[in-house]
Amino acid sequence: MNRENILFSLIGVGFGLFFGFGFASWANMRAAATLVGDGRATQSALPSNGVADQQRLESAAQAAVKAARENSSDYEAQMQAARASFQTERFDDALEFLLRANTLKPDEIEPVVALGNVNYDTGNYLAAEKWYTAVLARTPNDINVRTDLGLTFLLRTPPDNERALTEFRHSLALDPSHEPTLQNMIVALTRKGDKAEARATLAKLESLNPKNPALSQLRTGLDTDGAAKTPSGGKS
């Protein structure tokens, strides 16, 4: 059974360290990410009343990019340009500025987290793994980054369910009630074929939050014959 036949909610949770409240639209998109088709997050089209706002964002992004390139040794300018580039979906530019910021201030963790997240969002899970691992070498108890590291293994081709579960279990050892991790763990367990533990984890998630919007999808995945098996060939 392929991704078109089953819908699992996956939550990436680490991006707030970089973009903060001003980038809530991205965070909402990521929280609603679903494993459908190629596994990438999907986003609704801009509402009609958002066109003017988008135009203002584009203009501000152009100014931020220009300032960053004219002041290549200015760390804050690189970070501002990275934020603006991401918000306008210029992901290659965002990576360019983040890499420069990381070179300028290698001890700052913010650009390292952001490099992991931009690569994650663009589907470059191997690169995301590299940057998340670098973050965790310095802050091993960062649950959000740890869970997103686990997702890089769950989403790659071929997936590594066991490694994903290792990271999710590590996160839950720090916070057994962390809903995003529990949700993603159910997906990994279902894909692995361990429906007993998946159902137990689902019951725990439901007891913590009976209104969790992913419960129905996760339950459907568990109840669907063959849903736990990753099809051979192509993407999982």
C-alpha positions, 0 to 999 in steps of 0.5 A, a space after each residue: 500500500 503506497 502513500 496515495 492509499 494511506 495518510 499519516 500525520 508527521 510533525 516537524 517541530 524544531 524550526 521555532 528556534 530560528 524563525 520565531 513568532 514572525 514565521 508562524 505561517 511556516 510553523 503551521 504548514 510544518 505542523 500540518 505536514 502529511 506523508 502523502 505522495 513524496 512526503 513533502 509538506 503541502 500548503 494551501 494557496 494564499 488567500 486573496 487578501 494575502 496577495 498584498 502581504 506577499 508582495 510586501 514580503 517580496 519587496 522586503 526580501 529583496 532589500 534584505 538580500 541586497 543588504 546581506 550581499 553588500 555586507 557579507 561580513 555582517 552576521 545579522 544581515 545574513 540572518 535577516 536575509 535568510 529569514 526573508 528568503 525562506 519566507 518567500 520560498 527562496 530556499 537556495 538563498 536561505 541556505 546561502 545566507 545561513 552558511 555564511 552566518 555559520 561561518 561568521 559565527 560558528 559558535 552560534 547555534 541558531 543558524 545550525 538549527 536553521 540549516 537543518 530545518 531548511 534542508 528538512 523542508 526541501 527534502 534533503 534529509 541527509 543534509 538535515 541529518 548532518 546539521 541536526 546532529 551538529 546541534 545535538 552534539 552541543 545541546 543533546 536534550 533538545 527534544 524538538 531537534 531530536 524528533 526532527 532528526 528522527 523524521 529525517 530517517 523516517 522520510 528518506 528513501 529508503 526509510 530507516 524506521 529503526 533509527 527513527 524509533 531510536 531518536 523518538 525514544 530518546 526524545 520521549 525519555 526526556 519528555 514522555 508526554 511530548 505529543 509530536 514525538 508520540 505521533 511520529 513514533 506511531 507512524 514509525 511503529 506502524 511502518 515497521 509492522 509493530 502494531 501492538 506497540 503502535 496501538 499502545 502509543 496511540 492510546 497514550 497519545 489519545 489519553 494525553 490529548 483526546 482532541 489531537 487532530 492526527 488521531 483519526 488518521 493514525 488510527 486509520 493507518 493502523 486499521 488498514 491492512 498492509 499499511 505498516 509495510 513499506 512497499 518495495 522499490 521507489 519511495 516508501 
